[in-house]
Amino acid sequence: TSFDGGISAVAQWEHSFKLSIYNNGMFARMKGALHMDPVKVSSRSVPKAVAGAIAAIIREGNSVEVQAVGAGAVNQAVKAIAIACVYMKEEDIELVSMPYFSGIDINGEERTAICFKVDKR
């Protein structure tokens, strides 16, 4: 999954589970949930939309990897995780997040991403 320059966060599971956030709302299609690609956040991502994606994945019983490259993207990712914590607290679910670095390839260039594993406590 990759960003097209717009506001987009995509989580993709094996067996065609897809959850996408776009400027105009949310589209979800579920057919299974075995393996997930990271939710990728850009500096232009809307934190509430990304938080909704994180909460939806957590509700399905999966952990979430949130991936960001650059200070602006990390800022939006941290805000999204904080908002997701509020959403899940309303359902008596407490989230925990663990940050780590990951080397990723963007258009043939090696970059360092800051990733956050988000899961139920």
C-alpha positions as CSV (number, residue, x, y, z in Angstrom):
1,T,0.0,0.0,0.0
2,S,1.2,3.5,-0.7
3,F,0.1,7.1,-0.5
4,D,-1.2,8.8,-3.6
5,G,-0.5,12.2,-2.1
6,G,-4.0,12.5,-0.8
7,I,-5.4,11.7,2.6
8,S,-5.3,8.0,2.7
9,A,-4.8,5.3,5.3
10,V,-5.1,1.7,4.1
11,A,-5.0,-1.5,6.1
12,Q,-5.2,-4.7,4.0
13,W,-5.6,-8.3,5.2
14,E,-5.2,-11.6,3.4
15,H,-8.5,-12.7,1.9
16,S,-9.3,-9.3,0.6
17,F,-10.0,-7.4,3.9
18,K,-9.6,-3.7,3.1
19,L,-10.3,-0.6,5.0
20,S,-9.6,2.7,3.4
21,I,-9.9,6.3,4.6
22,Y,-10.4,9.0,2.0
23,N,-11.2,12.7,2.1
24,N,-14.9,12.0,1.5
25,G,-15.4,9.3,4.2
26,M,-14.7,5.7,4.9
27,F,-15.1,2.6,2.7
28,A,-14.8,-0.8,4.4
29,R,-15.0,-4.3,2.9
30,M,-14.4,-7.4,5.0
31,K,-13.8,-11.0,3.8
32,G,-11.3,-12.3,6.4
33,A,-8.6,-11.1,8.8
34,L,-5.3,-12.9,8.9
35,H,-2.5,-10.6,8.0
36,M,-2.5,-6.8,8.0
37,D,-0.4,-4.2,6.2
38,P,0.5,-1.1,8.2
39,V,-1.8,1.9,8.3
40,K,0.3,4.6,6.6
41,V,0.0,8.1,7.7
42,S,1.1,11.3,5.9
43,S,1.4,14.8,7.1
44,R,-1.9,15.5,5.4
45,S,-3.8,12.7,7.0
46,V,-6.8,13.6,9.0
47,P,-6.2,12.3,12.6
48,K,-9.9,11.6,13.3
49,A,-10.1,9.5,10.1
50,V,-7.0,7.5,10.9
51,A,-8.2,7.1,14.5
52,G,-11.4,5.6,13.1
53,A,-9.4,3.1,11.0
54,I,-7.3,2.2,14.1
55,A,-10.4,1.7,16.2
56,A,-12.1,-0.4,13.6
57,I,-9.1,-2.7,13.3
58,I,-8.8,-3.0,17.1
59,R,-12.6,-3.8,17.3
60,E,-12.0,-6.7,14.9
61,G,-9.5,-8.2,17.4
62,N,-6.3,-7.3,15.6
63,S,-3.3,-5.2,16.5
64,V,-2.4,-2.2,14.3
65,E,0.9,-1.0,12.9
66,V,0.8,2.7,12.2
67,Q,3.6,3.9,10.0
68,A,4.9,7.4,9.4
69,V,7.8,9.0,7.6
70,G,8.8,12.6,8.6
71,A,8.0,14.9,11.4
72,G,4.6,16.0,10.1
73,A,3.4,12.4,9.5
74,V,4.6,11.3,13.0
75,N,2.7,14.3,14.5
76,Q,-0.5,13.2,12.7
77,A,0.0,9.6,13.7
78,V,0.5,10.4,17.4
79,K,-2.7,12.5,17.3
80,A,-4.6,9.7,15.6
81,I,-3.5,7.2,18.2
82,A,-4.5,9.5,21.1
83,I,-7.9,10.0,19.5
84,A,-8.3,6.2,19.0
85,C,-7.6,5.8,22.7
86,V,-10.5,8.1,23.5
87,Y,-12.8,6.3,21.0
88,M,-11.9,2.9,22.6
89,K,-12.1,4.1,26.2
90,E,-15.8,4.8,25.5
91,E,-16.1,1.1,25.0
92,D,-14.0,0.3,28.1
93,I,-11.0,-0.8,26.0
94,E,-7.6,0.6,26.9
95,L,-5.0,0.8,24.1
96,V,-1.3,0.6,24.4
97,S,1.2,1.9,21.8
98,M,4.9,0.9,21.3
99,P,7.0,3.0,19.0
100,Y,9.9,1.6,16.9
101,F,12.0,2.4,13.9
102,S,11.6,0.4,10.6
103,G,13.5,0.6,7.3
104,I,11.1,0.9,4.4
105,D,11.4,1.4,0.6
106,I,9.7,4.4,-1.0
107,N,10.1,4.6,-4.7
108,G,13.4,2.6,-4.6
109,E,14.8,4.8,-1.8
110,E,15.5,3.4,1.6
111,R,13.8,5.5,4.3
112,T,13.4,5.2,8.1
113,A,9.8,5.1,9.3
114,I,8.6,5.6,12.8
115,C,6.1,2.8,13.5
116,F,3.7,2.4,16.4
117,K,2.3,-1.0,17.3
118,V,-1.2,-0.3,18.8
119,D,-3.0,-3.1,20.6
120,K,-5.4,-3.7,23.5
121,R,-3.8,-3.6,26.9
